[in-house]
């Protein structure tokens, strides 16, 4: 309805140069509306493609982060295993050293006891 009013208003202001024709035709094309619909479809498609691209990028980032976590876990596991092995070796060496010290102490005690007995016999025996 608004288009018809516009056409009527415009026709009042247009001067008619040809006296045989008293009508002036103004066409209103719907092409711009169709083009804007196409533009909207294109924009929506582009937005979907951008969203898909972002989703793919985020999925790749998650994969990369998972790889880094796995590498870190493997490093911690390997480090932990080597620490356990070193601790085991150190405790075995400490046990061996304590046994050797104990044996030496027993030998020294036996020697001291024998020396004391000899001294005692010499002192008392005289």
Steps between C-alpha positions, in 0.01 A plus 500: 500500500784733581653436158183607325486823698862567413432443132200733512702775671789468257271513197369839610845651494620356172436726203356333196689596183307283261148631459366183349580289807378618832627204692843462650611154609716451800612150564587367838725202466520232765853411402670684785295302749598175335863604506481586869353156566789347311740717701336382822538138392863561408565672835335215689703248303820694571414515870444124504830444321682729745341315792605167349854631449516620859370165622765319298772730636379443855494123448857512371603707802342242731684220318831685536436562869421130549830409332687736731327352805587149386866597448509660844346192662751274328785723618372498858452121488851444365649743750311332784622157390860619486469663844361176643788305344761743637339489846502121494871492406585755769312309770677175401838672528407646840394154622827348380700778666312462829558123497871555437519754785315260729743218417798729559351615828450138609857423405625808686292408806637148493854634473442747785353224717794271433744780575317576824508130599872482430569812705282371779681168508837668510399739777313250710742220425791692647 
